Amino acid sequence: MLLRATDIRAGYSSKDVLNGISVHVESGEFVGLVGPNGCGKSTLLRAISRTLELRAGRADLDGKDVWSLTPLELARNVAFVPQQEPAHFDFIVRDVVMMGRYPHQTGRRGGTTDEDYAIVRQALADADVSDLEMRPVTQLSGGEHRRVLVARALAQTTPLMLLDEPTAHLDVTHQAELLTLIQRRVKETGLGAMAALHELNHAAEHCDRLVLLREGVVIDHGSPERVLTSENLRAAYGARARVGRNPVSGRPMILALSSLRDEEASQASPGQVHVICGGGTGFHILHSLLRAGYGITAGVLNESDTDYETAIALGVETATESPFSPISAGARNRAAAMIIAADTVLVTDVPFGSGNLPNLELAIEAQQTGKQVVLIDHGDSETRDYTGGIATRLMADLLQHGAQRCDTIEEWTRSVH
């Protein structure tokens, strides 16, 4: 256990911001602090880094109380990147990053060594600020200055790194690069890192463990999968959240986060829609329905299909079949159960062959039980029919018995509002 903070209470003036928080960081672990503004993320980092006095509790670094360490010992063991650090003096970037080496130079003859210069050069490169090394920090943009502070912390080569909003002021590319850099350093060197992060998807992708705070207490902690749930986000942020899965990394992904006040104003979802799609024809439709607040199910979809990946990423309940396999009776029954719960069955302009023809048969059965069926296509069913005309006849039958045809999903959503 590299860091263990127990029952921490801290605050400003007469107000406690932290109300008995306990957290820990192990070597080789990247921990993310997440939660709404004012929940105590920055205060916790300041308390652990000793820039804010504790009112109660204890923070131990490798078994030693951080308040028992000398300033030099603390600087050799903890690198802290604050949320704000104004640049008041015209130090050049290289010298600012070299300041991270000072704790290791005390008492040396000759001062800065070749090793120090090598470490600083590497830190400048890692933070992507090598081209700025001779520029005064007072002439940097907010994002450039942020990366310089991270480079200084990297040059400090401490066992523990604390970062308060390290991606603030950075563009999208540098946000991802910086968090990937910290993640890599943690794994390669055994460094322990704790960062306050606002962007939940960044936290989910890069952190080993998350600590979710609200009003100075820990709501939950653990893996991103455990912490980033709809229930936890509702409790912490007072928001309605839809959580899916990143199809590439498998990590949780926040797809929509809206105020509960907005949810209460709308009172209810506009309805439940079952989408019959495939081959990428459902990508835009699933996203549009989700943004409009509809409850969505989908399928049957083969697990190799691009629309399957979209549905999984969006957290859409899906009836699935094995890759490259025709729809089985079991998968058909699962989709039929979803259709029973739906108000509308929506069929995209997916090509139909013998393998997925049961999906179209399900739409016929749904219409026969009184469900609304909508075809999102341009009336070109013949060009997408690989069933010898069966699919074309079934779609014509749907239209004859009252199915609605729309060119786009937007056309349909406008027609029902």
C-alpha positions as CSV (number, residue, x, y, z in Angstrom):
1,M,0.0,0.0,0.0
2,L,1.7,3.2,-1.2
3,L,-0.8,5.7,0.1
4,R,-3.5,5.2,2.8
5,A,-5.6,8.1,3.8
6,T,-8.0,7.4,6.7
7,D,-11.0,9.3,8.0
8,I,-9.8,12.6,6.4
9,R,-11.6,15.8,7.4
10,A,-10.5,19.0,5.9
11,G,-12.0,22.3,4.7
12,Y,-11.9,26.0,4.5
13,S,-12.7,28.6,7.2
14,S,-15.4,27.0,9.4
15,K,-16.7,24.7,6.7
16,D,-15.7,21.0,6.4
17,V,-15.5,19.9,2.8
18,L,-14.3,16.4,3.5
19,N,-16.4,14.4,6.0
20,G,-14.3,11.4,7.0
21,I,-13.0,10.2,3.7
22,S,-10.8,7.1,3.4
23,V,-8.9,6.3,0.2
24,H,-5.8,4.3,-0.8
25,V,-3.4,3.9,-3.8
26,E,-1.3,0.9,-4.4
27,S,2.0,0.9,-6.3
28,G,1.3,0.4,-10.0
29,E,-2.3,1.7,-9.7
30,F,-4.0,4.7,-11.3
31,V,-6.9,5.9,-9.2
32,G,-9.4,8.4,-10.5
33,L,-11.4,10.8,-8.2
34,V,-14.7,11.5,-9.8
35,G,-17.8,13.4,-8.8
36,P,-19.6,16.7,-9.3
37,N,-18.1,20.2,-8.7
38,G,-17.6,20.9,-5.1
39,C,-17.7,17.3,-3.9
40,G,-14.1,17.5,-2.5
41,K,-11.8,16.1,-5.1
42,S,-9.4,19.0,-5.1
43,T,-9.6,19.4,-1.3
44,L,-8.7,15.7,-0.9
45,L,-5.6,16.0,-3.1
46,R,-4.5,19.2,-1.3
47,A,-4.9,17.5,2.1
48,I,-2.9,14.4,1.0
49,S,-0.2,16.6,-0.6
50,R,0.0,18.7,2.6
51,T,-1.0,22.0,1.0
52,L,-4.0,22.0,3.2
53,E,-4.0,21.1,6.9
54,L,-6.0,18.2,8.1
55,R,-8.7,18.7,10.7
56,A,-8.9,15.0,11.5
57,G,-7.7,11.8,10.1
58,R,-4.3,10.6,8.8
59,A,-2.5,10.2,5.5
60,D,0.3,7.6,5.4
61,L,2.8,7.4,2.6
62,D,4.5,4.0,2.6
63,G,3.5,3.6,6.2
64,K,4.7,7.1,7.3
65,D,2.5,10.0,8.3
66,V,3.0,12.6,5.5
67,W,3.0,15.3,8.2
68,S,6.0,13.7,9.8
69,L,8.1,14.0,6.7
70,T,10.5,16.9,6.1
71,P,9.7,19.1,3.1
72,L,12.6,17.5,1.2
73,E,11.4,14.0,2.0
74,L,7.9,14.9,0.9
75,A,9.1,16.4,-2.4
76,R,11.1,13.2,-3.1
77,N,8.1,11.1,-2.6
78,V,5.0,13.1,-3.8
79,A,4.7,15.1,-7.0
80,F,1.6,17.3,-7.0
81,V,0.1,19.0,-10.1
82,P,-2.4,21.6,-8.7
83,Q,-5.5,22.7,-10.5
84,Q,-4.0,26.2,-10.9
85,E,-0.5,27.6,-10.7
86,P,-0.2,31.1,-12.1
87,A,3.0,31.9,-14.1
88,H,4.3,35.1,-12.5
89,F,8.0,34.9,-13.6
90,D,9.6,34.5,-17.0
91,F,11.3,31.2,-16.3
92,I,11.9,29.2,-19.5
93,V,10.1,25.9,-19.8
94,R,13.2,23.8,-19.4
95,D,14.1,25.4,-16.1
96,V,10.5,24.9,-14.8
97,V,10.7,21.2,-15.6
98,M,14.2,21.1,-14.1
99,M,12.7,22.3,-10.8
100,G,11.3,18.8,-10.5
101,R,14.9,17.5,-10.1
102,Y,15.8,19.9,-7.2
103,P,14.7,17.5,-4.4
104,H,17.2,15.0,-5.7
105,Q,20.1,17.5,-6.0
106,T,20.3,18.7,-2.4
107,G,23.7,18.2,-1.0
108,R,25.3,17.2,-4.3
109,R,28.5,18.8,-5.5
110,G,28.2,20.3,-8.9
111,G,24.4,20.6,-8.8
112,T,22.7,19.4,-11.9
113,T,24.0,16.2,-13.5
114,D,23.8,14.6,-16.9
115,E,21.2,12.2,-15.5
116,D,19.0,15.2,-14.5
117,Y,19.2,16.7,-18.0
118,A,18.4,13.3,-19.5
119,I,15.3,12.9,-17.2
120,V,14.2,16.5,-18.0
121,R,14.6,15.9,-21.8
122,Q,12.5,12.7,-21.5
123,A,9.8,14.5,-19.4
124,L,9.6,17.3,-22.0
125,A,9.2,14.8,-24.8
126,D,6.6,12.7,-22.9
127,A,4.5,15.8,-22.2
128,D,4.9,16.9,-25.8
129,V,6.5,20.3,-24.9
130,S,10.1,19.8,-26.2
131,D,9.5,22.4,-28.8
132,L,8.7,24.9,-26.1
133,E,11.7,24.3,-23.8
134,M,13.3,27.8,-24.4
135,R,10.0,29.7,-24.3
136,P,9.1,31.7,-21.1
137,V,6.2,30.1,-19.3
138,T,4.4,33.5,-19.2
139,Q,4.0,33.2,-23.0
140,L,2.3,29.8,-23.0
141,S,-1.3,29.0,-23.6
142,G,-3.3,27.4,-20.7
143,G,-3.0,24.0,-22.3
144,E,0.8,24.4,-22.9
145,H,1.4,25.5,-19.4
146,R,-0.6,22.5,-18.1
147,R,1.6,20.1,-20.0
148,V,4.7,21.8,-18.6
149,L,3.5,21.3,-15.0
150,V,2.9,17.6,-15.8
151,A,6.4,17.4,-17.3
152,R,7.8,18.8,-14.1
153,A,5.9,16.2,-12.1
154,L,7.3,13.5,-14.3
155,A,10.8,14.8,-13.9
156,Q,10.4,14.6,-10.1
157,T,10.4,10.8,-10.4
158,T,8.4,10.2,-7.2
159,P,6.6,7.0,-6.1
160,L,3.3,8.9,-5.9
161,M,1.8,11.5,-8.3
162,L,-1.2,13.5,-7.4
163,L,-2.9,15.4,-10.3
164,D,-5.8,17.9,-9.9
165,E,-7.7,18.1,-13.3
166,P,-4.6,17.3,-15.4
167,T,-6.5,17.5,-18.6
168,A,-7.9,21.0,-18.0
169,H,-7.3,23.4,-20.9
170,L,-6.1,20.6,-23.1
171,D,-7.4,19.7,-26.6
172,V,-8.9,16.3,-27.2
173,T,-5.8,14.8,-28.6
174,H,-3.6,16.0,-25.7
175,Q,-6.1,14.9,-23.1
176,A,-6.0,11.3,-24.4
177,E,-2.2,11.4,-24.8
178,L,-1.6,12.7,-21.3
179,L,-3.8,10.1,-19.6
180,T,-2.3,7.3,-21.7
181,L,1.2,8.6,-20.6
182,I,0.3,8.5,-16.9
183,Q,-1.3,5.1,-17.4
184,R,1.8,3.7,-19.1
185,R,4.2,5.2,-16.5
186,V,2.1,3.6,-13.7
187,K,2.4,0.2,-15.3
188,E,6.0,0.4,-16.4
189,T,7.5,1.9,-13.3
190,G,5.2,0.9,-10.4
191,L,4.3,4.6,-9.8
192,G,1.1,5.2,-7.9
193,A,-1.1,8.0,-9.3
194,M,-4.3,9.6,-8.2
195,A,-6.1,12.2,-10.3
196,A,-9.2,14.3,-10.0
197,L,-11.1,13.9,-13.3
198,H,-14.2,15.6,-14.6
199,E,-14.6,13.6,-17.9
200,L,-16.1,10.3,-16.8
201,N,-15.3,8.4,-20.1
202,H,-11.6,9.4,-19.7
203,A,-11.7,8.1,-16.1
204,A,-13.3,4.8,-17.3
205,E,-10.8,4.2,-20.0
206,H,-7.6,5.0,-18.2
207,C,-8.0,4.4,-14.5
208,D,-7.7,1.0,-12.7
209,R,-10.0,2.1,-9.9
210,L,-12.4,5.0,-9.3
211,V,-13.5,6.8,-6.1
212,L,-16.9,8.5,-6.5
213,L,-17.5,11.5,-4.2
214,R,-20.5,13.6,-3.4
215,E,-20.6,16.3,-0.7
216,G,-17.4,15.2,1.0
217,V,-18.2,11.5,1.3
218,V,-17.4,8.4,-0.8
219,I,-20.4,7.0,-2.5
220,D,-18.6,4.0,-4.1
221,H,-15.2,2.9,-5.1
222,G,-13.8,0.0,-7.2
223,S,-13.4,-0.8,-10.8
224,P,-14.9,1.5,-13.4
225,E,-17.5,-1.2,-14.1
226,R,-18.6,-1.2,-10.5
227,V,-18.6,2.6,-10.0
228,L,-20.0,4.0,-13.2
229,T,-23.6,2.7,-13.0
230,S,-26.8,4.5,-13.6
231,E,-27.7,4.3,-10.0
232,N,-24.4,5.7,-8.7
233,L,-24.4,8.5,-11.2
234,R,-28.0,9.4,-10.2
235,A,-26.9,9.5,-6.6
236,A,-23.7,11.5,-7.2
237,Y,-24.8,13.9,-10.0
238,G,-28.5,14.0,-9.6
239,A,-28.7,12.9,-13.2
240,R,-30.3,10.3,-15.4
241,A,-27.4,8.4,-17.1
242,R,-27.3,5.8,-19.8
243,V,-24.2,3.6,-19.5
244,G,-23.0,1.4,-22.3
245,R,-19.8,-0.3,-23.2
246,N,-16.9,0.8,-25.3
247,P,-16.9,-1.8,-28.1
248,V,-13.1,-1.5,-28.5
249,S,-11.9,-1.5,-24.8
250,G,-14.9,-3.1,-23.1
251,R,-14.8,-0.4,-20.5
252,P,-18.0,1.4,-19.4
253,M,-19.0,4.4,-21.5
254,I,-21.3,7.2,-20.5
255,L,-23.6,7.7,-23.5
256,A,-26.1,10.3,-22.1
257,L,-26.2,12.3,-18.9
258,S,-29.2,14.5,-18.3
259,S,-30.6,16.4,-15.4
260,L,-33.3,14.8,-13.3
261,R,-35.1,18.1,-13.5
262,D,-35.2,17.6,-17.3
263,E,-36.4,14.1,-16.8
264,E,-39.2,15.2,-14.4
265,A,-40.2,17.9,-16.9
266,S,-40.6,15.4,-19.7
267,Q,-42.3,13.0,-17.2
268,A,-41.9,9.9,-19.3
269,S,-40.2,8.3,-22.3
270,P,-42.0,8.9,-25.5
271,G,-42.3,5.2,-26.0
272,Q,-40.5,1.9,-26.4
273,V,-39.2,1.0,-29.9
274,H,-37.9,-2.3,-31.2
275,V,-35.5,-1.8,-34.1
276,I,-34.9,-4.5,-36.8
277,C,-31.6,-3.5,-38.4
278,G,-28.2,-4.8,-39.5
279,G,-25.2,-4.1,-41.5
280,G,-24.8,-0.5,-40.2
281,T,-28.3,0.6,-41.1
282,G,-29.2,1.0,-37.5
283,F,-26.2,3.2,-36.4
284,H,-27.8,6.6,-36.9
285,I,-31.3,5.4,-36.0
286,L,-30.3,3.9,-32.6
287,H,-28.4,7.1,-31.7
288,S,-31.3,9.3,-32.8
289,L,-33.9,7.3,-30.8
290,L,-31.6,7.4,-27.8
291,R,-31.2,11.1,-27.9
292,A,-35.0,11.5,-28.3
293,G,-35.5,9.6,-25.0
294,Y,-37.0,6.4,-26.4
295,G,-36.6,3.1,-24.7
296,I,-34.9,0.8,-27.3
297,T,-34.4,-2.9,-28.0
298,A,-32.9,-4.4,-31.1
299,G,-32.5,-7.6,-33.0
300,V,-32.1,-10.3,-33.9
301,L,-28.5,-9.2,-34.7
302,N,-25.5,-11.5,-35.4
303,E,-22.7,-10.8,-33.0
304,S,-20.3,-10.0,-35.9
305,D,-22.6,-7.3,-37.2
306,T,-21.7,-3.6,-37.0
307,D,-25.1,-2.7,-35.6
308,Y,-24.6,-5.3,-32.8
309,E,-21.4,-3.4,-31.8
310,T,-23.4,-0.1,-31.9
311,A,-26.2,-1.5,-29.8
312,I,-23.8,-2.9,-27.2
313,A,-21.9,0.4,-27.0
314,L,-25.2,2.3,-26.5
315,G,-26.4,-0.1,-23.8
316,V,-29.3,-1.3,-25.9
317,E,-30.8,-4.6,-25.0
318,T,-30.3,-6.9,-28.0
319,A,-31.5,-10.3,-29.1
320,T,-28.4,-11.9,-30.6
321,E,-27.3,-14.8,-32.8
322,S,-23.9,-16.3,-33.3
323,P,-21.7,-14.7,-35.9
324,F,-22.6,-15.6,-39.6
325,S,-25.5,-17.9,-38.4
326,P,-29.1,-17.9,-39.5
327,I,-31.6,-16.8,-36.8
328,S,-32.4,-19.7,-34.5
329,A,-35.7,-20.4,-32.8
330,G,-34.2,-19.3,-29.5
331,A,-33.0,-15.9,-30.8
332,R,-36.3,-15.4,-32.6
333,N,-38.2,-16.0,-29.3
334,R,-36.0,-13.5,-27.5
335,A,-36.7,-10.8,-30.1
336,A,-40.4,-11.7,-30.0
337,A,-40.5,-11.1,-26.2
338,M,-38.9,-7.7,-26.8
339,I,-41.5,-6.8,-29.4
340,I,-44.3,-7.6,-27.0
341,A,-42.9,-4.9,-24.6
342,A,-42.5,-2.4,-27.5
343,D,-45.0,0.2,-28.7
344,T,-43.5,0.4,-32.2
345,V,-41.4,-2.0,-34.4
346,L,-39.1,-0.1,-36.7
347,V,-37.6,-1.8,-39.7
348,T,-34.5,-0.2,-41.3
349,D,-33.4,-0.6,-45.0
350,V,-31.4,-3.7,-44.1
351,P,-30.9,-6.3,-46.9
352,F,-32.9,-9.5,-46.2
353,G,-31.7,-13.0,-47.0
354,S,-32.7,-16.4,-45.7
355,G,-30.7,-16.0,-42.6
356,N,-32.4,-12.9,-41.3
357,L,-35.8,-13.3,-42.9
358,P,-37.3,-14.3,-39.5
359,N,-36.9,-10.7,-38.4
360,L,-39.3,-9.5,-41.1
361,E,-41.7,-12.3,-40.1
362,L,-41.6,-10.9,-36.6
363,A,-42.6,-7.5,-37.9
364,I,-45.6,-9.2,-39.6
365,E,-46.6,-10.9,-36.4
366,A,-46.3,-7.7,-34.5
367,Q,-48.6,-5.9,-36.9
368,Q,-51.1,-8.6,-36.6
369,T,-51.2,-8.1,-32.8
370,G,-51.9,-4.4,-33.2
371,K,-48.3,-3.0,-33.0
372,Q,-47.3,0.0,-35.0
373,V,-44.8,-0.9,-37.7
374,V,-42.6,1.7,-39.4
375,L,-40.3,1.1,-42.4
376,I,-37.4,3.5,-42.6
377,D,-36.4,3.2,-46.3
378,H,-36.8,4.7,-49.7
379,G,-39.1,2.0,-51.2
380,D,-36.2,0.1,-52.7
381,S,-37.0,-3.3,-51.1
382,E,-36.4,-5.2,-54.4
383,T,-32.7,-4.2,-54.5
384,R,-32.2,-5.4,-50.9
385,D,-34.2,-8.7,-51.4
386,Y,-32.0,-11.9,-51.5
387,T,-34.9,-14.2,-50.7
388,G,-36.3,-14.7,-54.2
389,G,-39.0,-12.0,-53.7
390,I,-40.3,-13.2,-50.3
391,A,-39.0,-10.2,-48.4
392,T,-40.5,-7.8,-50.9
393,R,-43.9,-9.4,-50.6
394,L,-43.7,-9.3,-46.8
395,M,-42.9,-5.6,-46.8
396,A,-45.7,-4.9,-49.3
397,D,-48.0,-6.7,-47.0
398,L,-46.9,-4.6,-44.1
399,L,-47.6,-1.4,-46.0
400,Q,-51.0,-2.7,-47.2
401,H,-52.0,-3.3,-43.6
402,G,-51.1,0.1,-42.3
403,A,-47.3,0.2,-41.8
404,Q,-45.9,3.7,-42.1
405,R,-43.0,4.4,-44.5
406,C,-40.5,7.2,-43.8
407,D,-37.3,8.2,-45.6
408,T,-35.5,9.1,-42.3
409,I,-35.8,8.5,-38.6
410,E,-36.2,12.3,-38.1
411,E,-39.2,12.2,-40.4
412,W,-40.9,9.6,-38.2
413,T,-40.1,11.2,-34.9
414,R,-41.5,14.5,-36.2
415,S,-44.7,12.7,-37.2
416,V,-45.3,11.4,-33.8
417,H,-44.8,14.6,-31.8
